[in-house]
């Protein structure tokens, strides 16, 4: 009863939709991840100055 061409088209559309939704979700969470990494890494680890500590 089911048309194989139709099933293939629907499967392709579902995969495309899933990729788009994943990209949107990643874009929504990416700015928050970047700000946490920048704030957390700089506070706990000082940058080297080139001088040896004694």
Secondary structure, DSSP 8 states (H G I E B T S, - for coil): ---HHHHHHHHHHHHHHHHHHHHHHHHHHHHHHHHHHHHHHHHHS----S----
